[in-house]
Amino acid sequence: MRVPVARFDEFLAGAKKLGEVIEQGTSSQDVSEEYYDVEARIRNKTKEEERLLKLLEERPASWPT
């Protein structure tokens, strides 16, 4: 479940009122590094595509297709 950090304690207190707490655990995952990694991979693939398209445009007409 995704809960804004600023409202986490409020959410937890409200959830505890819904029934008997048998077990409680929390975890979080920082995905910002993964997000930036994906952005970098997209930029690299775009540049690679541009280079390949330029090569295709520059190839001699006599090359087999």
Biopython code that builds the backbone (N, CA, C, O; Angstrom):
import numpy as np
from Bio.PDB.StructureBuilder import StructureBuilder

atoms = [
    (1, "MET", "N", (0.840, -1.154, 0.000)),
    (1, "MET", "CA", (0.000, 0.000, 0.000)),
    (1, "MET", "C", (0.895, 1.228, 0.000)),
    (1, "MET", "O", (1.880, 1.285, 0.736)),
    (2, "ARG", "N", (0.559, 2.191, -0.809)),
    (2, "ARG", "CA", (1.348, 3.423, -0.874)),
    (2, "ARG", "C", (0.679, 4.499, -0.024)),
    (2, "ARG", "O", (-0.500, 4.808, -0.195)),
    (3, "VAL", "N", (1.453, 5.055, 0.883)),
    (3, "VAL", "CA", (0.947, 6.081, 1.788)),
    (3, "VAL", "C", (1.960, 7.224, 1.803)),
    (3, "VAL", "O", (3.155, 6.979, 1.966)),
    (4, "PRO", "N", (1.505, 8.469, 1.635)),
    (4, "PRO", "CA", (2.437, 9.600, 1.719)),
    (4, "PRO", "C", (3.134, 9.625, 3.076)),
    (4, "PRO", "O", (2.502, 9.382, 4.104)),
    (5, "VAL", "N", (4.411, 9.914, 3.081)),
    (5, "VAL", "CA", (5.206, 9.905, 4.311)),
    (5, "VAL", "C", (4.605, 10.820, 5.370)),
    (5, "VAL", "O", (4.569, 10.465, 6.548)),
    (6, "ALA", "N", (4.143, 11.972, 4.967)),
    (6, "ALA", "CA", (3.613, 12.945, 5.923)),
    (6, "ALA", "C", (2.366, 12.426, 6.641)),
    (6, "ALA", "O", (2.040, 12.903, 7.728)),
    (7, "ARG", "N", (1.668, 11.460, 6.051)),
    (7, "ARG", "CA", (0.427, 10.962, 6.660)),
    (7, "ARG", "C", (0.542, 9.516, 7.139)),
    (7, "ARG", "O", (-0.462, 8.880, 7.460)),
    (8, "PHE", "N", (1.768, 9.003, 7.185)),
    (8, "PHE", "CA", (1.963, 7.596, 7.537)),
    (8, "PHE", "C", (1.468, 7.272, 8.940)),
    (8, "PHE", "O", (0.719, 6.314, 9.127)),
    (9, "ASP", "N", (1.880, 8.062, 9.924)),
    (9, "ASP", "CA", (1.475, 7.798, 11.315)),
    (9, "ASP", "C", (-0.044, 7.872, 11.464)),
    (9, "ASP", "O", (-0.648, 7.052, 12.157)),
    (10, "GLU", "N", (-0.645, 8.846, 10.817)),
    (10, "GLU", "CA", (-2.106, 8.997, 10.851)),
    (10, "GLU", "C", (-2.782, 7.771, 10.238)),
    (10, "GLU", "O", (-3.761, 7.259, 10.782)),
    (11, "PHE", "N", (-2.264, 7.311, 9.123)),
    (11, "PHE", "CA", (-2.815, 6.121, 8.465)),
    (11, "PHE", "C", (-2.692, 4.899, 9.363)),
    (11, "PHE", "O", (-3.648, 4.141, 9.521)),
    (12, "LEU", "N", (-1.520, 4.710, 9.950)),
    (12, "LEU", "CA", (-1.272, 3.556, 10.805)),
    (12, "LEU", "C", (-2.214, 3.548, 12.011)),
    (12, "LEU", "O", (-2.754, 2.502, 12.369)),
    (13, "ALA", "N", (-2.408, 4.696, 12.629)),
    (13, "ALA", "CA", (-3.310, 4.791, 13.784)),
    (13, "ALA", "C", (-4.737, 4.456, 13.367)),
    (13, "ALA", "O", (-5.441, 3.747, 14.087)),
    (14, "GLY", "N", (-5.163, 4.950, 12.233)),
    (14, "GLY", "CA", (-6.509, 4.654, 11.748)),
    (14, "GLY", "C", (-6.691, 3.195, 11.396)),
    (14, "GLY", "O", (-7.750, 2.623, 11.656)),
    (15, "ALA", "N", (-5.682, 2.583, 10.810)),
    (15, "ALA", "CA", (-5.762, 1.177, 10.437)),
    (15, "ALA", "C", (-5.839, 0.280, 11.669)),
    (15, "ALA", "O", (-6.522, -0.743, 11.646)),
    (16, "LYS", "N", (-5.151, 0.651, 12.733)),
    (16, "LYS", "CA", (-5.169, -0.138, 13.975)),
    (16, "LYS", "C", (-6.559, -0.163, 14.605)),
    (16, "LYS", "O", (-6.898, -1.110, 15.315)),
    (17, "LYS", "N", (-7.358, 0.856, 14.357)),
    (17, "LYS", "CA", (-8.704, 0.933, 14.921)),
    (17, "LYS", "C", (-9.680, 0.000, 14.199)),
    (17, "LYS", "O", (-10.782, -0.240, 14.691)),
    (18, "LEU", "N", (-9.290, -0.517, 13.060)),
    (18, "LEU", "CA", (-10.190, -1.349, 12.262)),
    (18, "LEU", "C", (-10.310, -2.776, 12.773)),
    (18, "LEU", "O", (-11.226, -3.494, 12.372)),
    (19, "GLY", "N", (-9.421, -3.196, 13.636)),
    (19, "GLY", "CA", (-9.473, -4.566, 14.138)),
    (19, "GLY", "C", (-8.347, -4.831, 15.110)),
    (19, "GLY", "O", (-7.672, -3.908, 15.566)),
    (20, "GLU", "N", (-8.149, -6.101, 15.424)),
    (20, "GLU", "CA", (-7.091, -6.497, 16.349)),
    (20, "GLU", "C", (-5.781, -6.658, 15.585)),
    (20, "GLU", "O", (-5.727, -7.366, 14.579)),
    (21, "VAL", "N", (-4.733, -6.005, 16.059)),
    (21, "VAL", "CA", (-3.425, -6.093, 15.422)),
    (21, "VAL", "C", (-2.747, -7.374, 15.881)),
    (21, "VAL", "O", (-2.461, -7.547, 17.066)),
    (22, "ILE", "N", (-2.493, -8.266, 14.939)),
    (22, "ILE", "CA", (-1.814, -9.527, 15.247)),
    (22, "ILE", "C", (-0.327, -9.398, 14.941)),
    (22, "ILE", "O", (0.523, -9.883, 15.689)),
    (23, "GLU", "N", (-0.036, -8.747, 13.846)),
    (23, "GLU", "CA", (1.358, -8.557, 13.450)),
    (23, "GLU", "C", (1.457, -7.234, 12.713)),
    (23, "GLU", "O", (0.546, -6.849, 11.981)),
    (24, "GLN", "N", (2.558, -6.548, 12.910)),
    (24, "GLN", "CA", (2.747, -5.253, 12.245)),
    (24, "GLN", "C", (4.136, -5.204, 11.644)),
    (24, "GLN", "O", (5.113, -5.595, 12.284)),
    (25, "GLY", "N", (4.223, -4.724, 10.417)),
    (25, "GLY", "CA", (5.511, -4.561, 9.756)),
    (25, "GLY", "C", (5.420, -3.467, 8.719)),
    (25, "GLY", "O", (4.356, -3.220, 8.152)),
    (26, "THR", "N", (6.522, -2.825, 8.478)),
    (26, "THR", "CA", (6.564, -1.787, 7.446)),
    (26, "THR", "C", (7.827, -1.961, 6.620)),
    (26, "THR", "O", (8.837, -2.478, 7.096)),
    (27, "SER", "N", (7.748, -1.527, 5.400)),
    (27, "SER", "CA", (8.930, -1.515, 4.537)),
    (27, "SER", "C", (8.780, -0.384, 3.538)),
    (27, "SER", "O", (7.682, 0.121, 3.301)),
    (28, "SER", "N", (9.875, -0.008, 2.974)),
    (28, "SER", "CA", (9.846, 1.044, 1.957)),
    (28, "SER", "C", (10.899, 0.732, 0.910)),
    (28, "SER", "O", (11.829, -0.039, 1.142)),
    (29, "GLN", "N", (10.728, 1.350, -0.242)),
    (29, "GLN", "CA", (11.683, 1.140, -1.330)),
    (29, "GLN", "C", (11.902, 2.469, -2.030)),
    (29, "GLN", "O", (10.949, 3.100, -2.488)),
    (30, "ASP", "N", (13.129, 2.887, -2.112)),
    (30, "ASP", "CA", (13.474, 4.114, -2.825)),
    (30, "ASP", "C", (13.743, 3.738, -4.277)),
    (30, "ASP", "O", (14.721, 3.053, -4.576)),
    (31, "VAL", "N", (12.875, 4.186, -5.172)),
    (31, "VAL", "CA", (13.009, 3.826, -6.581)),
    (31, "VAL", "C", (13.622, 4.950, -7.409)),
    (31, "VAL", "O", (13.676, 4.855, -8.635)),
    (32, "SER", "N", (14.084, 6.014, -6.754)),
    (32, "SER", "CA", (14.619, 7.145, -7.508)),
    (32, "SER", "C", (15.837, 6.741, -8.334)),
    (32, "SER", "O", (15.988, 7.194, -9.468)),
    (33, "GLU", "N", (16.710, 5.893, -7.780)),
    (33, "GLU", "CA", (17.892, 5.458, -8.531)),
    (33, "GLU", "C", (17.476, 4.626, -9.744)),
    (33, "GLU", "O", (18.048, 4.771, -10.824)),
    (34, "GLU", "N", (16.489, 3.766, -9.566)),
    (34, "GLU", "CA", (15.990, 2.972, -10.685)),
    (34, "GLU", "C", (15.378, 3.874, -11.754)),
    (34, "GLU", "O", (15.546, 3.629, -12.949)),
    (35, "TYR", "N", (14.669, 4.914, -11.324)),
    (35, "TYR", "CA", (14.030, 5.854, -12.255)),
    (35, "TYR", "C", (15.089, 6.545, -13.107)),
    (35, "TYR", "O", (14.945, 6.637, -14.326)),
    (36, "TYR", "N", (16.137, 7.022, -12.478)),
    (36, "TYR", "CA", (17.189, 7.706, -13.223)),
    (36, "TYR", "C", (17.937, 6.744, -14.140)),
    (36, "TYR", "O", (18.368, 7.138, -15.223)),
    (37, "ASP", "N", (18.096, 5.493, -13.723)),
    (37, "ASP", "CA", (18.740, 4.499, -14.557)),
    (37, "ASP", "C", (17.922, 4.276, -15.835)),
    (37, "ASP", "O", (18.485, 4.175, -16.925)),
    (38, "VAL", "N", (16.621, 4.202, -15.699)),
    (38, "VAL", "CA", (15.750, 4.023, -16.865)),
    (38, "VAL", "C", (15.847, 5.234, -17.777)),
    (38, "VAL", "O", (15.905, 5.084, -18.997)),
    (39, "GLU", "N", (15.866, 6.427, -17.206)),
    (39, "GLU", "CA", (16.009, 7.642, -18.022)),
    (39, "GLU", "C", (17.310, 7.608, -18.826)),
    (39, "GLU", "O", (17.315, 7.939, -20.011)),
    (40, "ALA", "N", (18.399, 7.212, -18.191)),
    (40, "ALA", "CA", (19.693, 7.155, -18.873)),
    (40, "ALA", "C", (19.657, 6.115, -19.989)),
    (40, "ALA", "O", (20.196, 6.353, -21.070)),
    (41, "ARG", "N", (19.036, 4.974, -19.744)),
    (41, "ARG", "CA", (18.954, 3.938, -20.775)),
    (41, "ARG", "C", (18.122, 4.407, -21.960)),
    (41, "ARG", "O", (18.452, 4.104, -23.106)),
    (42, "ILE", "N", (17.055, 5.138, -21.699)),
    (42, "ILE", "CA", (16.228, 5.675, -22.793)),
    (42, "ILE", "C", (17.037, 6.673, -23.618)),
    (42, "ILE", "O", (16.986, 6.641, -24.847)),
    (43, "ARG", "N", (17.784, 7.560, -22.953)),
    (43, "ARG", "CA", (18.623, 8.531, -23.679)),
    (43, "ARG", "C", (19.642, 7.812, -24.548)),
    (43, "ARG", "O", (19.844, 8.176, -25.706)),
    (44, "ASN", "N", (20.289, 6.785, -23.988)),
    (44, "ASN", "CA", (21.301, 6.044, -24.751)),
    (44, "ASN", "C", (20.691, 5.336, -25.946)),
    (44, "ASN", "O", (21.285, 5.334, -27.024)),
    (45, "LYS", "N", (19.533, 4.741, -25.785)),
    (45, "LYS", "CA", (18.876, 4.045, -26.893)),
    (45, "LYS", "C", (18.429, 5.032, -27.971)),
    (45, "LYS", "O", (18.474, 4.715, -29.159)),
    (46, "THR", "N", (18.001, 6.215, -27.565)),
    (46, "THR", "CA", (17.607, 7.242, -28.538)),
    (46, "THR", "C", (18.810, 7.679, -29.357)),
    (46, "THR", "O", (18.711, 7.833, -30.574)),
    (47, "LYS", "N", (19.954, 7.882, -28.694)),
    (47, "LYS", "CA", (21.175, 8.261, -29.411)),
    (47, "LYS", "C", (21.616, 7.147, -30.355)),
    (47, "LYS", "O", (22.044, 7.411, -31.479)),
    (48, "GLU", "N", (21.509, 5.910, -29.896)),
    (48, "GLU", "CA", (21.869, 4.776, -30.741)),
    (48, "GLU", "C", (20.970, 4.715, -31.973)),
    (48, "GLU", "O", (21.443, 4.459, -33.080)),
    (49, "GLU", "N", (19.698, 4.948, -31.783)),
    (49, "GLU", "CA", (18.763, 4.953, -32.915)),
    (49, "GLU", "C", (19.128, 6.048, -33.916)),
    (49, "GLU", "O", (19.105, 5.820, -35.125)),
    (50, "GLU", "N", (19.463, 7.232, -33.413)),
    (50, "GLU", "CA", (19.847, 8.339, -34.292)),
    (50, "GLU", "C", (21.091, 7.980, -35.110)),
    (50, "GLU", "O", (21.152, 8.267, -36.305)),
    (51, "ARG", "N", (22.084, 7.351, -34.465)),
    (51, "ARG", "CA", (23.301, 6.948, -35.184)),
    (51, "ARG", "C", (22.995, 5.913, -36.263)),
    (51, "ARG", "O", (23.513, 5.997, -37.376)),
    (52, "LEU", "N", (22.161, 4.947, -35.933)),
    (52, "LEU", "CA", (21.819, 3.910, -36.912)),
    (52, "LEU", "C", (21.038, 4.483, -38.090)),
    (52, "LEU", "O", (21.271, 4.102, -39.237)),
    (53, "LEU", "N", (20.119, 5.390, -37.809)),
    (53, "LEU", "CA", (19.362, 6.020, -38.894)),
    (53, "LEU", "C", (20.280, 6.838, -39.798)),
    (53, "LEU", "O", (20.103, 6.850, -41.016)),
    (54, "LYS", "N", (21.264, 7.524, -39.202)),
    (54, "LYS", "CA", (22.212, 8.291, -39.991)),
    (54, "LYS", "C", (23.047, 7.366, -40.877)),
    (54, "LYS", "O", (23.300, 7.681, -42.039)),
    (55, "LEU", "N", (23.475, 6.225, -40.332)),
    (55, "LEU", "CA", (24.224, 5.253, -41.129)),
    (55, "LEU", "C", (23.393, 4.749, -42.307)),
    (55, "LEU", "O", (23.907, 4.599, -43.416)),
    (56, "LEU", "N", (22.126, 4.491, -42.066)),
    (56, "LEU", "CA", (21.255, 4.019, -43.144)),
    (56, "LEU", "C", (21.112, 5.066, -44.242)),
    (56, "LEU", "O", (21.069, 4.731, -45.426)),
    (57, "GLU", "N", (21.039, 6.323, -43.851)),
    (57, "GLU", "CA", (20.908, 7.402, -44.828)),
    (57, "GLU", "C", (22.186, 7.570, -45.653)),
    (57, "GLU", "O", (22.125, 7.914, -46.833)),
    (58, "GLU", "N", (23.336, 7.328, -45.032)),
    (58, "GLU", "CA", (24.618, 7.571, -45.689)),
    (58, "GLU", "C", (25.114, 6.387, -46.516)),
    (58, "GLU", "O", (26.058, 6.547, -47.290)),
    (59, "ARG", "N", (24.522, 5.226, -46.383)),
    (59, "ARG", "CA", (25.026, 4.039, -47.084)),
    (59, "ARG", "C", (24.862, 4.204, -48.599)),
    (59, "ARG", "O", (23.909, 4.828, -49.066)),
    (60, "PRO", "N", (25.781, 3.650, -49.339)),
    (60, "PRO", "CA", (25.681, 3.739, -50.801)),
    (60, "PRO", "C", (24.443, 2.976, -51.300)),
    (60, "PRO", "O", (24.024, 1.975, -50.718)),
    (61, "ALA", "N", (23.888, 3.481, -52.381)),
    (61, "ALA", "CA", (22.692, 2.870, -52.956)),
    (61, "ALA", "C", (22.969, 1.459, -53.445)),
    (61, "ALA", "O", (22.040, 0.661, -53.572)),
    (62, "SER", "N", (24.240, 1.131, -53.723)),
    (62, "SER", "CA", (24.579, -0.192, -54.244)),
    (62, "SER", "C", (24.580, -1.266, -53.172)),
    (62, "SER", "O", (24.635, -2.450, -53.504)),
    (63, "TRP", "N", (24.520, -0.897, -51.895)),
    (63, "TRP", "CA", (24.521, -1.898, -50.837)),
    (63, "TRP", "C", (23.216, -2.678, -50.869)),
    (63, "TRP", "O", (22.151, -2.114, -51.121)),
    (64, "PRO", "N", (23.304, -3.978, -50.614)),
    (64, "PRO", "CA", (22.055, -4.750, -50.582)),
    (64, "PRO", "C", (21.203, -4.340, -49.394)),
    (64, "PRO", "O", (21.717, -3.940, -48.349)),
    (65, "THR", "N", (19.911, -4.445, -49.569)),
    (65, "THR", "CA", (19.005, -4.082, -48.480)),
    (65, "THR", "C", (18.439, -5.308, -47.815)),
    (65, "THR", "O", (17.655, -5.193, -46.873)),
]
sb = StructureBuilder()
sb.init_structure("model")
sb.init_model(0)
sb.init_chain("A")
sb.init_seg("    ")
for serial, (resi, resn, name, xyz) in enumerate(atoms, 1):
    if name == "N":
        sb.init_residue(resn, " ", resi, " ")
    sb.init_atom(name, np.array(xyz, "f"), 0.0, 1.0, " ", f" {name:<3s}", serial, name[0])
structure = sb.get_structure()
